Amino acid sequence: MNTCPKCTQRTRVLTSRAISAEIRETYCQCTHCGHRFRQLAVFEKFIVRNLQATAPDPTLQPDIAKRRQSMLESLGLLQYTPKPSPTSAMTFI
């Protein structure tokens, strides 16, 4: 959320345009005092996924694990992987 530099209240975007692939210019207006200002957003760096990260343990952090699961489901990031059918330990002839 952007805040007004004059009164620190909420603002809304009036219009925006890309200056380049790394810079975006945004014109905003404060919803409280009406002050208008121009804002520049600059690309800094890519965020790389941590490949060593693990999901929270549901037995230790059940609330966090449940929220994570529902967030991944709502974003469609969970892929269905069927579990292999159990194999019998004994072979019948």
VENRAGI-V47053 format. One record per helix or strand of 3 or more residues. SS is the DSSP state (hx for helix, st for strand). FROM is the first residue (numbers start at 1). TO is the last residue. If there is no record, write none. Layout:
BEGIN
<<SS FROM TO> <SS FROM TO>>
END
This chain:
BEGIN
<<st 10 18> <st 23 30> <st 36 42> <hx 62 75>>
END
